[in-house]
Amino acid sequence: MFSCNYFLPSDRTKLTLASKYRIALYLAMTAIMSLNPGASLGTETLESTNGFSTGQSWGALRKAWKGYRIAKVQADSARMTEYATKIRKIQGELGITISTFPNLGIA
């Protein structure tokens, strides 16, 4: 996805903020993926019956987390619960560790 020279400290100063974010997101997802060797960032379909590719599911998970954070800032507990439920469902489908939300009573 990214060439190795982007990760050198001298080259990072040349990158735009958007590309630094993409690299950070890529590294974070790579770290998450290393926790579950069975999962991948590829385009193959998931084992479950949802019909979405792994990449689409990771994208949905990222958007669900963003929605949760926005709802939390706005103190909207109904939307926080909705997003927390979506996050847990997608994490289960991806086979990664399922998050808990003790402030919402979701464990």
C-alpha positions in Angstrom: 0.0 0.0 0.0 2.8 2.4 1.0 6.4 2.2 0.0 8.9 1.8 2.8 10.5 5.1 2.3 7.4 6.9 3.7 8.2 5.5 7.1 11.6 7.0 7.4 11.7 10.0 9.8 13.4 12.3 7.3 10.7 11.7 4.7 7.8 12.2 7.1 8.4 15.9 7.2 7.6 16.1 3.4 4.2 14.5 3.7 1.0 16.4 3.9 -1.3 16.0 7.0 -3.7 13.8 5.0 -1.0 11.4 4.0 0.3 11.3 7.5 -3.2 10.4 8.7 -3.4 7.6 6.1 -0.1 6.2 7.1 -1.1 6.3 10.8 -4.5 4.6 10.0 -2.7 2.0 7.9 -0.3 1.3 10.8 -3.1 1.1 13.3 -5.1 -1.3 11.2 -2.0 -3.4 10.6 -1.5 -3.6 14.3 -5.1 -4.6 14.8 -4.8 -7.2 12.1 -1.7 -8.7 13.6 -3.8 -9.6 16.6 -5.9 -11.8 14.5 -3.8 -13.6 11.9 -7.0 -15.1 10.3 -8.3 -11.7 9.3 -7.0 -9.6 6.5 -7.4 -6.2 4.8 -8.0 -7.9 1.4 -11.2 -7.9 -0.6 -12.2 -11.5 0.0 -15.7 -12.0 1.5 -16.2 -12.7 5.1 -17.2 -16.1 6.4 -20.4 -14.8 7.7 -23.5 -14.2 5.7 -23.3 -10.4 5.6 -22.1 -10.4 2.0 -19.6 -7.6 2.5 -15.8 -7.8 1.8 -13.4 -7.5 4.6 -12.3 -4.1 3.4 -15.9 -2.9 3.4 -16.4 -4.1 6.9 -13.2 -2.3 8.1 -14.5 0.9 6.5 -17.9 0.5 8.2 -16.1 -0.1 11.5 -14.1 3.0 11.1 -17.2 5.1 10.3 -19.1 3.6 13.2 -16.3 4.6 15.6 -16.3 8.1 14.2 -20.1 8.3 14.7 -19.8 7.0 18.2 -17.2 9.7 19.1 -19.3 12.4 17.6 -22.4 11.2 19.5 -20.3 11.0 22.7 -19.2 14.7 22.3 -22.8 15.6 21.7 -23.9 13.5 24.8 -26.5 11.7 22.7 -26.8 8.4 24.5 -29.3 6.9 22.1 -27.0 7.4 19.1 -24.0 6.2 21.3 -25.9 3.0 22.0 -26.8 2.6 18.3 -23.2 3.0 17.2 -21.9 0.8 20.0 -24.2 -2.0 18.9 -23.0 -1.6 15.3 -19.3 -1.6 16.4 -19.7 -4.8 18.4 -21.6 -6.5 15.5 -18.9 -5.6 12.9 -16.1 -6.6 15.3 -17.7 -10.0 15.8 -18.0 -10.4 12.0 -14.3 -9.5 11.5 -13.3 -11.9 14.3 -11.4 -9.2 16.3 -11.8 -8.4 20.0 -15.2 -7.0 20.8 -15.2 -3.7 22.6 -17.2 -3.1 25.8 -19.0 0.1 26.6 -19.4 0.2 30.4 -20.7 3.8 30.3 -23.7 2.5 28.3 -24.0 -0.8 30.2 -23.0 -2.8 27.1 -20.5 -5.5 28.0 
